[in-house]
Amino acid sequence: MPAASAAPEPVVQLIVFRLGEEEYGIRIERVKEVTITPEVVRMPKTPPFIKGIANLRGDIIAIVDLEERFELRPAGRPVPEFSYTLAVEGADYTLGLLVREVPRPLTLPLRLIEPAPEFVQDSAQRDKYLEGIARLPDEQGVIIVLDMPKLLTPSEIMRLPGRAAAGLAPVAAPEP
């Protein structure tokens, strides 16, 4: 009699990239495309981590520098001459995440992603956008997994350059 086959282990697919000295990941289903960063036009009255807007295949998207957002290096550094942009989708917007190295795909068992430790989750900023910490097999390190829809606060989303040009309406608050 053949042995009963076990259900396949749930997996998660990430796009992994480096910010500062650490590796970060976003679930692949949130990533619309990865491209060489197009020309970025600076917009007035935006936070320093929003580098400006870019035309990505006819869509105007805001380009965000997560190294500045996460305070991994000093603010105000210009967009490098050569970088990559991950076009990631939020609920009603697309955002370009600026990365300096080629992102790579990675498939991991879901069980390897653990909630972020309490001392990190309780900090003023990081608890807003961490999905968890992925422990790589064979002690190969960790990947900080970002929760894409929570990377920006609702007020930051409303201030994104290009939202008005794209005709995007504000997100309605849920009814109580």
Contacts in CASP RR format, 6 or more apart in sequence:
PFRMAT RR
TARGET T0000
AUTHOR 0000-0000-0000
METHOD contacts of the structure
MODEL  1
MPAASAAPEPVVQLIVFRLGEEEYGIRIERVKEVTITPEVVRMPKTPPFI
KGIANLRGDIIAIVDLEERFELRPAGRPVPEFSYTLAVEGADYTLGLLVR
EVPRPLTLPLRLIEPAPEFVQDSAQRDKYLEGIARLPDEQGVIIVLDMPK
LLTPSEIMRLPGRAAAGLAPVAAPEP
9 109 0 8 1.000
9 110 0 8 1.000
9 111 0 8 1.000
10 109 0 8 1.000
10 110 0 8 1.000
10 111 0 8 1.000
11 107 0 8 1.000
11 108 0 8 1.000
11 109 0 8 1.000
11 110 0 8 1.000
12 27 0 8 1.000
12 107 0 8 1.000
12 108 0 8 1.000
12 109 0 8 1.000
12 110 0 8 1.000
12 113 0 8 1.000
13 27 0 8 1.000
13 28 0 8 1.000
13 29 0 8 1.000
13 105 0 8 1.000
13 106 0 8 1.000
13 107 0 8 1.000
14 25 0 8 1.000
14 26 0 8 1.000
14 27 0 8 1.000
14 28 0 8 1.000
14 105 0 8 1.000
14 106 0 8 1.000
14 107 0 8 1.000
14 108 0 8 1.000
14 134 0 8 1.000
14 143 0 8 1.000
14 145 0 8 1.000
15 25 0 8 1.000
15 26 0 8 1.000
15 28 0 8 1.000
15 31 0 8 1.000
15 34 0 8 1.000
15 86 0 8 1.000
15 103 0 8 1.000
15 104 0 8 1.000
15 105 0 8 1.000
15 106 0 8 1.000
16 23 0 8 1.000
16 24 0 8 1.000
16 25 0 8 1.000
16 103 0 8 1.000
16 104 0 8 1.000
16 105 0 8 1.000
16 106 0 8 1.000
16 143 0 8 1.000
17 23 0 8 1.000
17 24 0 8 1.000
17 25 0 8 1.000
17 84 0 8 1.000
17 86 0 8 1.000
17 97 0 8 1.000
17 99 0 8 1.000
17 101 0 8 1.000
17 103 0 8 1.000
17 104 0 8 1.000
18 24 0 8 1.000
18 99 0 8 1.000
18 100 0 8 1.000
18 101 0 8 1.000
19 66 0 8 1.000
19 67 0 8 1.000
19 70 0 8 1.000
19 72 0 8 1.000
19 99 0 8 1.000
20 67 0 8 1.000
20 72 0 8 1.000
20 73 0 8 1.000
22 72 0 8 1.000
22 144 0 8 1.000
23 142 0 8 1.000
23 143 0 8 1.000
23 144 0 8 1.000
24 66 0 8 1.000
24 143 0 8 1.000
24 144 0 8 1.000
24 145 0 8 1.000
24 146 0 8 1.000
25 106 0 8 1.000
25 134 0 8 1.000
25 143 0 8 1.000
25 144 0 8 1.000
25 145 0 8 1.000
25 146 0 8 1.000
26 86 0 8 1.000
26 88 0 8 1.000
26 97 0 8 1.000
26 145 0 8 1.000
26 146 0 8 1.000
26 148 0 8 1.000
27 131 0 8 1.000
27 145 0 8 1.000
27 148 0 8 1.000
28 105 0 8 1.000
30 88 0 8 1.000
30 89 0 8 1.000
30 90 0 8 1.000
30 148 0 8 1.000
31 86 0 8 1.000
31 87 0 8 1.000
31 88 0 8 1.000
31 89 0 8 1.000
32 87 0 8 1.000
32 88 0 8 1.000
32 89 0 8 1.000
32 94 0 8 1.000
33 56 0 8 1.000
33 86 0 8 1.000
33 87 0 8 1.000
34 84 0 8 1.000
34 85 0 8 1.000
34 86 0 8 1.000
34 87 0 8 1.000
34 103 0 8 1.000
35 56 0 8 1.000
35 84 0 8 1.000
35 85 0 8 1.000
35 87 0 8 1.000
36 82 0 8 1.000
36 83 0 8 1.000
36 84 0 8 1.000
36 85 0 8 1.000
37 54 0 8 1.000
37 63 0 8 1.000
37 79 0 8 1.000
37 82 0 8 1.000
37 83 0 8 1.000
37 84 0 8 1.000
37 85 0 8 1.000
37 98 0 8 1.000
38 54 0 8 1.000
38 55 0 8 1.000
38 56 0 8 1.000
38 85 0 8 1.000
39 54 0 8 1.000
39 55 0 8 1.000
40 51 0 8 1.000
40 52 0 8 1.000
40 53 0 8 1.000
40 54 0 8 1.000
40 63 0 8 1.000
40 79 0 8 1.000
41 52 0 8 1.000
41 53 0 8 1.000
41 54 0 8 1.000
42 51 0 8 1.000
42 52 0 8 1.000
43 50 0 8 1.000
43 52 0 8 1.000
43 53 0 8 1.000
43 161 0 8 1.000
45 159 0 8 1.000
46 52 0 8 1.000
46 62 0 8 1.000
46 159 0 8 1.000
46 161 0 8 1.000
47 156 0 8 1.000
47 159 0 8 1.000
48 68 0 8 1.000
48 75 0 8 1.000
48 76 0 8 1.000
49 64 0 8 1.000
49 65 0 8 1.000
49 66 0 8 1.000
49 68 0 8 1.000
49 69 0 8 1.000
49 75 0 8 1.000
50 62 0 8 1.000
50 63 0 8 1.000
50 64 0 8 1.000
50 65 0 8 1.000
50 160 0 8 1.000
50 161 0 8 1.000
51 63 0 8 1.000
51 64 0 8 1.000
51 65 0 8 1.000
51 79 0 8 1.000
51 98 0 8 1.000
52 62 0 8 1.000
52 63 0 8 1.000
52 161 0 8 1.000
53 60 0 8 1.000
53 61 0 8 1.000
53 62 0 8 1.000
53 63 0 8 1.000
53 161 0 8 1.000
53 162 0 8 1.000
54 60 0 8 1.000
54 61 0 8 1.000
54 63 0 8 1.000
54 85 0 8 1.000
54 96 0 8 1.000
56 85 0 8 1.000
56 87 0 8 1.000
56 94 0 8 1.000
56 96 0 8 1.000
59 94 0 8 1.000
59 166 0 8 1.000
60 161 0 8 1.000
60 162 0 8 1.000
60 165 0 8 1.000
60 166 0 8 1.000
61 87 0 8 1.000
61 93 0 8 1.000
61 94 0 8 1.000
61 95 0 8 1.000
61 96 0 8 1.000
61 162 0 8 1.000
62 93 0 8 1.000
62 95 0 8 1.000
62 96 0 8 1.000
62 160 0 8 1.000
62 161 0 8 1.000
62 162 0 8 1.000
62 163 0 8 1.000
63 79 0 8 1.000
63 85 0 8 1.000
63 96 0 8 1.000
63 97 0 8 1.000
63 98 0 8 1.000
64 95 0 8 1.000
64 96 0 8 1.000
64 97 0 8 1.000
64 98 0 8 1.000
64 151 0 8 1.000
64 152 0 8 1.000
65 77 0 8 1.000
65 79 0 8 1.000
65 98 0 8 1.000
66 72 0 8 1.000
66 97 0 8 1.000
66 98 0 8 1.000
66 99 0 8 1.000
66 151 0 8 1.000
67 73 0 8 1.000
67 98 0 8 1.000
68 75 0 8 1.000
68 76 0 8 1.000
68 77 0 8 1.000
69 151 0 8 1.000
70 125 0 8 1.000
70 126 0 8 1.000
79 98 0 8 1.000
80 100 0 8 1.000
83 98 0 8 1.000
83 99 0 8 1.000
83 100 0 8 1.000
84 98 0 8 1.000
84 99 0 8 1.000
84 100 0 8 1.000
84 101 0 8 1.000
84 102 0 8 1.000
84 103 0 8 1.000
85 96 0 8 1.000
85 97 0 8 1.000
85 98 0 8 1.000
85 99 0 8 1.000
86 96 0 8 1.000
86 97 0 8 1.000
86 99 0 8 1.000
86 103 0 8 1.000
87 94 0 8 1.000
87 95 0 8 1.000
87 96 0 8 1.000
88 94 0 8 1.000
88 95 0 8 1.000
88 96 0 8 1.000
88 97 0 8 1.000
88 148 0 8 1.000
89 95 0 8 1.000
89 148 0 8 1.000
90 148 0 8 1.000
90 149 0 8 1.000
91 149 0 8 1.000
91 171 0 8 1.000
92 168 0 8 1.000
92 169 0 8 1.000
92 171 0 8 1.000
93 157 0 8 1.000
93 160 0 8 1.000
93 163 0 8 1.000
93 166 0 8 1.000
93 168 0 8 1.000
95 151 0 8 1.000
95 152 0 8 1.000
95 160 0 8 1.000
106 143 0 8 1.000
108 134 0 8 1.000
108 136 0 8 1.000
112 134 0 8 1.000
112 135 0 8 1.000
112 136 0 8 1.000
112 137 0 8 1.000
113 131 0 8 1.000
113 132 0 8 1.000
113 133 0 8 1.000
113 134 0 8 1.000
113 145 0 8 1.000
114 132 0 8 1.000
114 133 0 8 1.000
114 134 0 8 1.000
114 135 0 8 1.000
115 121 0 8 1.000
115 132 0 8 1.000
115 133 0 8 1.000
116 126 0 8 1.000
116 127 0 8 1.000
116 130 0 8 1.000
116 132 0 8 1.000
116 133 0 8 1.000
116 144 0 8 1.000
117 133 0 8 1.000
120 126 0 8 1.000
120 127 0 8 1.000
120 130 0 8 1.000
121 127 0 8 1.000
121 130 0 8 1.000
128 150 0 8 1.000
128 151 0 8 1.000
128 153 0 8 1.000
129 146 0 8 1.000
129 147 0 8 1.000
129 148 0 8 1.000
129 150 0 8 1.000
129 151 0 8 1.000
130 144 0 8 1.000
130 145 0 8 1.000
130 146 0 8 1.000
130 147 0 8 1.000
131 145 0 8 1.000
131 146 0 8 1.000
131 147 0 8 1.000
132 144 0 8 1.000
132 145 0 8 1.000
132 147 0 8 1.000
133 142 0 8 1.000
133 143 0 8 1.000
133 144 0 8 1.000
133 145 0 8 1.000
134 142 0 8 1.000
134 143 0 8 1.000
134 144 0 8 1.000
134 145 0 8 1.000
135 141 0 8 1.000
135 142 0 8 1.000
136 142 0 8 1.000
136 143 0 8 1.000
152 160 0 8 1.000
154 171 0 8 1.000
157 163 0 8 1.000
157 171 0 8 1.000
158 170 0 8 1.000
END
